[in-house]
């Protein structure tokens, strides 16, 4: 790996830490440069523009989350009835909350009509659907796709409720606290 690739990777790791800690709304080009321990001009040497910086940073965050979820995954696909409670518990865990909070922020920006975040959110959502699809043991491929979509829907609803302090409703609906 070239020295510039090593430097770019190190920058992306610091940017991922910043976004997970402070959020996208606190990620102006200047704030990103400060988090990367470089100047905004130097940051633009490694990336074409801010959108490329955010896209690459979210890719690193997605990779991290995939590793975390992979460590918690069953060794073989399992039925929805077993996967859903385990994944809900993981998604609501405080250790994963920075990732989930970032996802909610992307969703909110997309809902406000930001085309960039809509595209990014769609990519991340598809990535989660694919991950869920691979974890599920279902009666048919069609059923597996349906269950993966339902899993995403359930997780998203629970995340939204947690974000507004309605954890009692999550517990009432799922038994998970």
PyMOL CGO cylinders between C-alpha atoms (Angstrom):
from pymol import cmd
from pymol.cgo import CYLINDER

trace = [
    CYLINDER, 0.00, 0.00, 0.00, 1.36, 3.41, -0.97, 0.3, 1, 1, 1, 1, 1, 1,
    CYLINDER, 1.36, 3.41, -0.97, 2.11, 5.98, 1.70, 0.3, 1, 1, 1, 1, 1, 1,
    CYLINDER, 2.11, 5.98, 1.70, -0.71, 8.23, 0.42, 0.3, 1, 1, 1, 1, 1, 1,
    CYLINDER, -0.71, 8.23, 0.42, -3.13, 5.28, 0.68, 0.3, 1, 1, 1, 1, 1, 1,
    CYLINDER, -3.13, 5.28, 0.68, -2.01, 4.69, 4.27, 0.3, 1, 1, 1, 1, 1, 1,
    CYLINDER, -2.01, 4.69, 4.27, -2.51, 8.37, 5.06, 0.3, 1, 1, 1, 1, 1, 1,
    CYLINDER, -2.51, 8.37, 5.06, -5.95, 8.38, 3.41, 0.3, 1, 1, 1, 1, 1, 1,
    CYLINDER, -5.95, 8.38, 3.41, -6.97, 5.29, 5.42, 0.3, 1, 1, 1, 1, 1, 1,
    CYLINDER, -6.97, 5.29, 5.42, -5.79, 6.89, 8.66, 0.3, 1, 1, 1, 1, 1, 1,
    CYLINDER, -5.79, 6.89, 8.66, -7.74, 10.05, 7.82, 0.3, 1, 1, 1, 1, 1, 1,
    CYLINDER, -7.74, 10.05, 7.82, -10.88, 8.02, 7.14, 0.3, 1, 1, 1, 1, 1, 1,
    CYLINDER, -10.88, 8.02, 7.14, -10.59, 6.23, 10.48, 0.3, 1, 1, 1, 1, 1, 1,
    CYLINDER, -10.59, 6.23, 10.48, -10.38, 9.57, 12.30, 0.3, 1, 1, 1, 1, 1, 1,
    CYLINDER, -10.38, 9.57, 12.30, -13.28, 10.95, 10.26, 0.3, 1, 1, 1, 1, 1, 1,
    CYLINDER, -13.28, 10.95, 10.26, -15.38, 7.90, 11.10, 0.3, 1, 1, 1, 1, 1, 1,
    CYLINDER, -15.38, 7.90, 11.10, -14.66, 8.43, 14.80, 0.3, 1, 1, 1, 1, 1, 1,
    CYLINDER, -14.66, 8.43, 14.80, -15.70, 12.09, 14.46, 0.3, 1, 1, 1, 1, 1, 1,
    CYLINDER, -15.70, 12.09, 14.46, -18.96, 11.37, 12.63, 0.3, 1, 1, 1, 1, 1, 1,
    CYLINDER, -18.96, 11.37, 12.63, -19.91, 8.65, 15.11, 0.3, 1, 1, 1, 1, 1, 1,
    CYLINDER, -19.91, 8.65, 15.11, -19.15, 10.96, 18.02, 0.3, 1, 1, 1, 1, 1, 1,
    CYLINDER, -19.15, 10.96, 18.02, -20.42, 14.32, 16.78, 0.3, 1, 1, 1, 1, 1, 1,
    CYLINDER, -20.42, 14.32, 16.78, -22.76, 13.49, 13.91, 0.3, 1, 1, 1, 1, 1, 1,
    CYLINDER, -22.76, 13.49, 13.91, -23.08, 14.62, 10.34, 0.3, 1, 1, 1, 1, 1, 1,
    CYLINDER, -23.08, 14.62, 10.34, -24.54, 18.00, 11.29, 0.3, 1, 1, 1, 1, 1, 1,
    CYLINDER, -24.54, 18.00, 11.29, -21.27, 18.82, 13.07, 0.3, 1, 1, 1, 1, 1, 1,
    CYLINDER, -21.27, 18.82, 13.07, -19.23, 17.80, 10.04, 0.3, 1, 1, 1, 1, 1, 1,
    CYLINDER, -19.23, 17.80, 10.04, -18.44, 20.96, 8.12, 0.3, 1, 1, 1, 1, 1, 1,
    CYLINDER, -18.44, 20.96, 8.12, -15.33, 20.75, 5.97, 0.3, 1, 1, 1, 1, 1, 1,
    CYLINDER, -15.33, 20.75, 5.97, -13.39, 22.63, 8.67, 0.3, 1, 1, 1, 1, 1, 1,
    CYLINDER, -13.39, 22.63, 8.67, -14.63, 20.29, 11.42, 0.3, 1, 1, 1, 1, 1, 1,
    CYLINDER, -14.63, 20.29, 11.42, -13.75, 17.26, 9.30, 0.3, 1, 1, 1, 1, 1, 1,
    CYLINDER, -13.75, 17.26, 9.30, -10.26, 18.63, 8.65, 0.3, 1, 1, 1, 1, 1, 1,
    CYLINDER, -10.26, 18.63, 8.65, -9.77, 19.25, 12.37, 0.3, 1, 1, 1, 1, 1, 1,
    CYLINDER, -9.77, 19.25, 12.37, -10.92, 15.70, 13.13, 0.3, 1, 1, 1, 1, 1, 1,
    CYLINDER, -10.92, 15.70, 13.13, -8.53, 14.37, 10.50, 0.3, 1, 1, 1, 1, 1, 1,
    CYLINDER, -8.53, 14.37, 10.50, -5.71, 16.42, 12.02, 0.3, 1, 1, 1, 1, 1, 1,
    CYLINDER, -5.71, 16.42, 12.02, -5.04, 18.20, 8.75, 0.3, 1, 1, 1, 1, 1, 1,
    CYLINDER, -5.04, 18.20, 8.75, -6.10, 21.31, 6.86, 0.3, 1, 1, 1, 1, 1, 1,
    CYLINDER, -6.10, 21.31, 6.86, -9.24, 21.49, 4.76, 0.3, 1, 1, 1, 1, 1, 1,
    CYLINDER, -9.24, 21.49, 4.76, -7.03, 22.09, 1.71, 0.3, 1, 1, 1, 1, 1, 1,
    CYLINDER, -7.03, 22.09, 1.71, -5.06, 18.91, 2.44, 0.3, 1, 1, 1, 1, 1, 1,
    CYLINDER, -5.06, 18.91, 2.44, -8.29, 16.99, 3.01, 0.3, 1, 1, 1, 1, 1, 1,
    CYLINDER, -8.29, 16.99, 3.01, -9.37, 18.00, -0.49, 0.3, 1, 1, 1, 1, 1, 1,
    CYLINDER, -9.37, 18.00, -0.49, -6.08, 16.65, -1.80, 0.3, 1, 1, 1, 1, 1, 1,
    CYLINDER, -6.08, 16.65, -1.80, -7.21, 13.17, -0.76, 0.3, 1, 1, 1, 1, 1, 1,
    CYLINDER, -7.21, 13.17, -0.76, -10.88, 13.60, -1.73, 0.3, 1, 1, 1, 1, 1, 1,
    CYLINDER, -10.88, 13.60, -1.73, -12.57, 15.38, -4.64, 0.3, 1, 1, 1, 1, 1, 1,
    CYLINDER, -12.57, 15.38, -4.64, -15.16, 17.20, -2.50, 0.3, 1, 1, 1, 1, 1, 1,
    CYLINDER, -15.16, 17.20, -2.50, -17.11, 16.99, 0.74, 0.3, 1, 1, 1, 1, 1, 1,
    CYLINDER, -17.11, 16.99, 0.74, -19.58, 14.47, -0.70, 0.3, 1, 1, 1, 1, 1, 1,
    CYLINDER, -19.58, 14.47, -0.70, -16.71, 12.11, -1.49, 0.3, 1, 1, 1, 1, 1, 1,
    CYLINDER, -16.71, 12.11, -1.49, -15.36, 12.60, 2.03, 0.3, 1, 1, 1, 1, 1, 1,
    CYLINDER, -15.36, 12.60, 2.03, -18.74, 11.77, 3.58, 0.3, 1, 1, 1, 1, 1, 1,
    CYLINDER, -18.74, 11.77, 3.58, -19.31, 8.82, 1.24, 0.3, 1, 1, 1, 1, 1, 1,
    CYLINDER, -19.31, 8.82, 1.24, -15.91, 7.31, 2.04, 0.3, 1, 1, 1, 1, 1, 1,
    CYLINDER, -15.91, 7.31, 2.04, -16.36, 7.98, 5.77, 0.3, 1, 1, 1, 1, 1, 1,
    CYLINDER, -16.36, 7.98, 5.77, -19.78, 6.32, 5.80, 0.3, 1, 1, 1, 1, 1, 1,
    CYLINDER, -19.78, 6.32, 5.80, -18.24, 3.37, 3.97, 0.3, 1, 1, 1, 1, 1, 1,
    CYLINDER, -18.24, 3.37, 3.97, -15.73, 2.95, 6.80, 0.3, 1, 1, 1, 1, 1, 1,
    CYLINDER, -15.73, 2.95, 6.80, -18.51, 3.25, 9.37, 0.3, 1, 1, 1, 1, 1, 1,
    CYLINDER, -18.51, 3.25, 9.37, -20.58, 0.67, 7.46, 0.3, 1, 1, 1, 1, 1, 1,
    CYLINDER, -20.58, 0.67, 7.46, -17.61, -1.69, 7.37, 0.3, 1, 1, 1, 1, 1, 1,
    CYLINDER, -17.61, -1.69, 7.37, -17.13, -1.30, 11.13, 0.3, 1, 1, 1, 1, 1, 1,
    CYLINDER, -17.13, -1.30, 11.13, -20.80, -1.99, 11.79, 0.3, 1, 1, 1, 1, 1, 1,
    CYLINDER, -20.80, -1.99, 11.79, -20.76, -5.03, 9.54, 0.3, 1, 1, 1, 1, 1, 1,
    CYLINDER, -20.76, -5.03, 9.54, -17.82, -6.44, 11.53, 0.3, 1, 1, 1, 1, 1, 1,
    CYLINDER, -17.82, -6.44, 11.53, -19.60, -5.78, 14.84, 0.3, 1, 1, 1, 1, 1, 1,
    CYLINDER, -19.60, -5.78, 14.84, -22.80, -7.40, 13.60, 0.3, 1, 1, 1, 1, 1, 1,
    CYLINDER, -22.80, -7.40, 13.60, -20.82, -10.26, 12.09, 0.3, 1, 1, 1, 1, 1, 1,
    CYLINDER, -20.82, -10.26, 12.09, -19.25, -10.95, 15.47, 0.3, 1, 1, 1, 1, 1, 1,
    CYLINDER, -19.25, -10.95, 15.47, -22.75, -11.19, 16.95, 0.3, 1, 1, 1, 1, 1, 1,
    CYLINDER, -22.75, -11.19, 16.95, -24.23, -13.26, 14.11, 0.3, 1, 1, 1, 1, 1, 1,
    CYLINDER, -24.23, -13.26, 14.11, -25.09, -16.92, 14.39, 0.3, 1, 1, 1, 1, 1, 1,
    CYLINDER, -25.09, -16.92, 14.39, -22.67, -19.24, 12.57, 0.3, 1, 1, 1, 1, 1, 1,
    CYLINDER, -22.67, -19.24, 12.57, -25.52, -20.46, 10.35, 0.3, 1, 1, 1, 1, 1, 1,
    CYLINDER, -25.52, -20.46, 10.35, -28.68, -18.76, 9.08, 0.3, 1, 1, 1, 1, 1, 1,
    CYLINDER, -28.68, -18.76, 9.08, -31.44, -18.84, 11.70, 0.3, 1, 1, 1, 1, 1, 1,
    CYLINDER, -31.44, -18.84, 11.70, -35.22, -18.36, 11.62, 0.3, 1, 1, 1, 1, 1, 1,
    CYLINDER, -35.22, -18.36, 11.62, -36.67, -14.85, 11.92, 0.3, 1, 1, 1, 1, 1, 1,
    CYLINDER, -36.67, -14.85, 11.92, -38.11, -15.72, 15.35, 0.3, 1, 1, 1, 1, 1, 1,
    CYLINDER, -38.11, -15.72, 15.35, -34.56, -16.11, 16.70, 0.3, 1, 1, 1, 1, 1, 1,
    CYLINDER, -34.56, -16.11, 16.70, -32.79, -13.44, 14.65, 0.3, 1, 1, 1, 1, 1, 1,
    CYLINDER, -32.79, -13.44, 14.65, -35.20, -10.57, 15.27, 0.3, 1, 1, 1, 1, 1, 1,
    CYLINDER, -35.20, -10.57, 15.27, -34.94, -10.43, 19.09, 0.3, 1, 1, 1, 1, 1, 1,
    CYLINDER, -34.94, -10.43, 19.09, -31.16, -10.86, 18.99, 0.3, 1, 1, 1, 1, 1, 1,
    CYLINDER, -31.16, -10.86, 18.99, -30.75, -8.13, 16.38, 0.3, 1, 1, 1, 1, 1, 1,
    CYLINDER, -30.75, -8.13, 16.38, -33.17, -5.80, 18.14, 0.3, 1, 1, 1, 1, 1, 1,
    CYLINDER, -33.17, -5.80, 18.14, -31.24, -6.20, 21.38, 0.3, 1, 1, 1, 1, 1, 1,
    CYLINDER, -31.24, -6.20, 21.38, -27.96, -5.50, 19.54, 0.3, 1, 1, 1, 1, 1, 1,
    CYLINDER, -27.96, -5.50, 19.54, -29.32, -2.47, 17.66, 0.3, 1, 1, 1, 1, 1, 1,
    CYLINDER, -29.32, -2.47, 17.66, -30.67, -0.92, 20.86, 0.3, 1, 1, 1, 1, 1, 1,
    CYLINDER, -30.67, -0.92, 20.86, -27.45, -1.57, 22.79, 0.3, 1, 1, 1, 1, 1, 1,
    CYLINDER, -27.45, -1.57, 22.79, -25.61, 1.57, 23.89, 0.3, 1, 1, 1, 1, 1, 1,
    CYLINDER, -25.61, 1.57, 23.89, -22.41, 0.33, 22.20, 0.3, 1, 1, 1, 1, 1, 1,
    CYLINDER, -22.41, 0.33, 22.20, -24.13, 0.42, 18.82, 0.3, 1, 1, 1, 1, 1, 1,
    CYLINDER, -24.13, 0.42, 18.82, -26.14, 3.57, 19.45, 0.3, 1, 1, 1, 1, 1, 1,
    CYLINDER, -26.14, 3.57, 19.45, -23.64, 5.92, 17.70, 0.3, 1, 1, 1, 1, 1, 1,
    CYLINDER, -23.64, 5.92, 17.70, -24.10, 3.87, 14.51, 0.3, 1, 1, 1, 1, 1, 1,
    CYLINDER, -24.10, 3.87, 14.51, -27.86, 3.85, 14.86, 0.3, 1, 1, 1, 1, 1, 1,
    CYLINDER, -27.86, 3.85, 14.86, -27.96, 7.58, 15.64, 0.3, 1, 1, 1, 1, 1, 1,
    CYLINDER, -27.96, 7.58, 15.64, -25.95, 8.24, 12.47, 0.3, 1, 1, 1, 1, 1, 1,
    CYLINDER, -25.95, 8.24, 12.47, -28.45, 6.15, 10.49, 0.3, 1, 1, 1, 1, 1, 1,
    CYLINDER, -28.45, 6.15, 10.49, -31.32, 8.20, 11.92, 0.3, 1, 1, 1, 1, 1, 1,
    CYLINDER, -31.32, 8.20, 11.92, -29.52, 11.41, 10.98, 0.3, 1, 1, 1, 1, 1, 1,
    CYLINDER, -29.52, 11.41, 10.98, -29.05, 10.20, 7.40, 0.3, 1, 1, 1, 1, 1, 1,
    CYLINDER, -29.05, 10.20, 7.40, -32.73, 9.26, 7.30, 0.3, 1, 1, 1, 1, 1, 1,
    CYLINDER, -32.73, 9.26, 7.30, -33.77, 12.70, 8.56, 0.3, 1, 1, 1, 1, 1, 1,
    CYLINDER, -33.77, 12.70, 8.56, -31.61, 14.48, 5.98, 0.3, 1, 1, 1, 1, 1, 1,
    CYLINDER, -31.61, 14.48, 5.98, -33.06, 12.28, 3.24, 0.3, 1, 1, 1, 1, 1, 1,
    CYLINDER, -33.06, 12.28, 3.24, -36.59, 12.97, 4.48, 0.3, 1, 1, 1, 1, 1, 1,
    CYLINDER, -36.59, 12.97, 4.48, -35.88, 16.69, 4.16, 0.3, 1, 1, 1, 1, 1, 1,
    CYLINDER, -35.88, 16.69, 4.16, -35.19, 16.12, 0.46, 0.3, 1, 1, 1, 1, 1, 1,
    CYLINDER, -35.19, 16.12, 0.46, -31.40, 15.93, 0.43, 0.3, 1, 1, 1, 1, 1, 1,
    CYLINDER, -31.40, 15.93, 0.43, -30.73, 13.82, -2.68, 0.3, 1, 1, 1, 1, 1, 1,
    CYLINDER, -30.73, 13.82, -2.68, -27.19, 12.96, -1.60, 0.3, 1, 1, 1, 1, 1, 1,
    CYLINDER, -27.19, 12.96, -1.60, -28.31, 11.52, 1.74, 0.3, 1, 1, 1, 1, 1, 1,
    CYLINDER, -28.31, 11.52, 1.74, -31.26, 9.79, 0.12, 0.3, 1, 1, 1, 1, 1, 1,
    CYLINDER, -31.26, 9.79, 0.12, -28.86, 7.93, -2.19, 0.3, 1, 1, 1, 1, 1, 1,
    CYLINDER, -28.86, 7.93, -2.19, -26.46, 7.19, 0.68, 0.3, 1, 1, 1, 1, 1, 1,
    CYLINDER, -26.46, 7.19, 0.68, -29.33, 6.03, 2.89, 0.3, 1, 1, 1, 1, 1, 1,
    CYLINDER, -29.33, 6.03, 2.89, -30.65, 3.79, 0.15, 0.3, 1, 1, 1, 1, 1, 1,
    CYLINDER, -30.65, 3.79, 0.15, -27.21, 2.20, -0.28, 0.3, 1, 1, 1, 1, 1, 1,
    CYLINDER, -27.21, 2.20, -0.28, -26.88, 1.61, 3.46, 0.3, 1, 1, 1, 1, 1, 1,
    CYLINDER, -26.88, 1.61, 3.46, -30.43, 0.27, 3.68, 0.3, 1, 1, 1, 1, 1, 1,
    CYLINDER, -30.43, 0.27, 3.68, -29.76, -2.15, 0.82, 0.3, 1, 1, 1, 1, 1, 1,
    CYLINDER, -29.76, -2.15, 0.82, -26.57, -3.24, 2.54, 0.3, 1, 1, 1, 1, 1, 1,
    CYLINDER, -26.57, -3.24, 2.54, -28.51, -4.02, 5.72, 0.3, 1, 1, 1, 1, 1, 1,
    CYLINDER, -28.51, -4.02, 5.72, -31.20, -5.85, 3.72, 0.3, 1, 1, 1, 1, 1, 1,
    CYLINDER, -31.20, -5.85, 3.72, -28.50, -8.00, 2.12, 0.3, 1, 1, 1, 1, 1, 1,
    CYLINDER, -28.50, -8.00, 2.12, -26.94, -8.67, 5.53, 0.3, 1, 1, 1, 1, 1, 1,
    CYLINDER, -26.94, -8.67, 5.53, -30.30, -9.62, 7.04, 0.3, 1, 1, 1, 1, 1, 1,
    CYLINDER, -30.30, -9.62, 7.04, -31.12, -11.78, 4.03, 0.3, 1, 1, 1, 1, 1, 1,
    CYLINDER, -31.12, -11.78, 4.03, -27.88, -13.71, 4.55, 0.3, 1, 1, 1, 1, 1, 1,
    CYLINDER, -27.88, -13.71, 4.55, -28.66, -14.28, 8.25, 0.3, 1, 1, 1, 1, 1, 1,
    CYLINDER, -28.66, -14.28, 8.25, -32.15, -15.68, 7.74, 0.3, 1, 1, 1, 1, 1, 1,
    CYLINDER, -32.15, -15.68, 7.74, -33.18, -19.29, 7.38, 0.3, 1, 1, 1, 1, 1, 1,
    CYLINDER, -33.18, -19.29, 7.38, -36.50, -19.10, 5.54, 0.3, 1, 1, 1, 1, 1, 1,
    CYLINDER, -36.50, -19.10, 5.54, -38.82, -21.45, 3.67, 0.3, 1, 1, 1, 1, 1, 1,
    CYLINDER, -38.82, -21.45, 3.67, -38.01, -19.89, 0.28, 0.3, 1, 1, 1, 1, 1, 1,
    CYLINDER, -38.01, -19.89, 0.28, -35.92, -17.11, -1.28, 0.3, 1, 1, 1, 1, 1, 1,
    CYLINDER, -35.92, -17.11, -1.28, -39.07, -14.99, -1.64, 0.3, 1, 1, 1, 1, 1, 1,
    CYLINDER, -39.07, -14.99, -1.64, -39.94, -15.51, 2.03, 0.3, 1, 1, 1, 1, 1, 1,
    CYLINDER, -39.94, -15.51, 2.03, -36.35, -14.68, 3.03, 0.3, 1, 1, 1, 1, 1, 1,
    CYLINDER, -36.35, -14.68, 3.03, -36.52, -11.36, 1.13, 0.3, 1, 1, 1, 1, 1, 1,
    CYLINDER, -36.52, -11.36, 1.13, -39.85, -10.54, 2.79, 0.3, 1, 1, 1, 1, 1, 1,
    CYLINDER, -39.85, -10.54, 2.79, -38.52, -11.42, 6.24, 0.3, 1, 1, 1, 1, 1, 1,
    CYLINDER, -38.52, -11.42, 6.24, -35.36, -9.34, 5.69, 0.3, 1, 1, 1, 1, 1, 1,
    CYLINDER, -35.36, -9.34, 5.69, -37.53, -6.34, 4.76, 0.3, 1, 1, 1, 1, 1, 1,
    CYLINDER, -37.53, -6.34, 4.76, -39.73, -6.90, 7.82, 0.3, 1, 1, 1, 1, 1, 1,
    CYLINDER, -39.73, -6.90, 7.82, -36.63, -7.14, 9.99, 0.3, 1, 1, 1, 1, 1, 1,
    CYLINDER, -36.63, -7.14, 9.99, -35.40, -3.78, 8.68, 0.3, 1, 1, 1, 1, 1, 1,
    CYLINDER, -35.40, -3.78, 8.68, -38.83, -2.26, 9.28, 0.3, 1, 1, 1, 1, 1, 1,
    CYLINDER, -38.83, -2.26, 9.28, -38.95, -3.55, 12.87, 0.3, 1, 1, 1, 1, 1, 1,
    CYLINDER, -38.95, -3.55, 12.87, -35.41, -2.40, 13.70, 0.3, 1, 1, 1, 1, 1, 1,
    CYLINDER, -35.41, -2.40, 13.70, -36.04, 1.06, 12.23, 0.3, 1, 1, 1, 1, 1, 1,
    CYLINDER, -36.04, 1.06, 12.23, -39.23, 1.49, 14.22, 0.3, 1, 1, 1, 1, 1, 1,
    CYLINDER, -39.23, 1.49, 14.22, -37.47, 0.53, 17.43, 0.3, 1, 1, 1, 1, 1, 1,
    CYLINDER, -37.47, 0.53, 17.43, -34.59, 2.93, 16.69, 0.3, 1, 1, 1, 1, 1, 1,
    CYLINDER, -34.59, 2.93, 16.69, -37.01, 5.77, 16.11, 0.3, 1, 1, 1, 1, 1, 1,
    CYLINDER, -37.01, 5.77, 16.11, -38.80, 5.04, 19.37, 0.3, 1, 1, 1, 1, 1, 1,
    CYLINDER, -38.80, 5.04, 19.37, -35.51, 4.90, 21.29, 0.3, 1, 1, 1, 1, 1, 1,
    CYLINDER, -35.51, 4.90, 21.29, -34.40, 8.19, 19.76, 0.3, 1, 1, 1, 1, 1, 1,
    CYLINDER, -34.40, 8.19, 19.76, -37.47, 9.96, 21.17, 0.3, 1, 1, 1, 1, 1, 1,
    CYLINDER, -37.47, 9.96, 21.17, -37.24, 8.30, 24.58, 0.3, 1, 1, 1, 1, 1, 1,
    CYLINDER, -37.24, 8.30, 24.58, -40.02, 5.74, 24.10, 0.3, 1, 1, 1, 1, 1, 1,
    CYLINDER, -40.02, 5.74, 24.10, -38.11, 2.70, 25.29, 0.3, 1, 1, 1, 1, 1, 1,
    CYLINDER, -38.11, 2.70, 25.29, -41.11, 1.55, 27.32, 0.3, 1, 1, 1, 1, 1, 1,
    CYLINDER, -41.11, 1.55, 27.32, -43.06, 1.12, 24.07, 0.3, 1, 1, 1, 1, 1, 1,
    CYLINDER, -43.06, 1.12, 24.07, -40.23, -1.03, 22.68, 0.3, 1, 1, 1, 1, 1, 1,
    CYLINDER, -40.23, -1.03, 22.68, -40.29, -3.18, 25.80, 0.3, 1, 1, 1, 1, 1, 1,
    CYLINDER, -40.29, -3.18, 25.80, -44.10, -3.47, 25.66, 0.3, 1, 1, 1, 1, 1, 1,
    CYLINDER, -44.10, -3.47, 25.66, -43.99, -4.55, 22.01, 0.3, 1, 1, 1, 1, 1, 1,
    CYLINDER, -43.99, -4.55, 22.01, -40.99, -6.87, 22.12, 0.3, 1, 1, 1, 1, 1, 1,
    CYLINDER, -40.99, -6.87, 22.12, -40.16, -7.70, 25.72, 0.3, 1, 1, 1, 1, 1, 1,
    CYLINDER, -40.16, -7.70, 25.72, -36.67, -6.31, 25.06, 0.3, 1, 1, 1, 1, 1, 1,
    CYLINDER, -36.67, -6.31, 25.06, -35.39, -3.58, 27.35, 0.3, 1, 1, 1, 1, 1, 1,
]
cmd.load_cgo(trace, "trace")
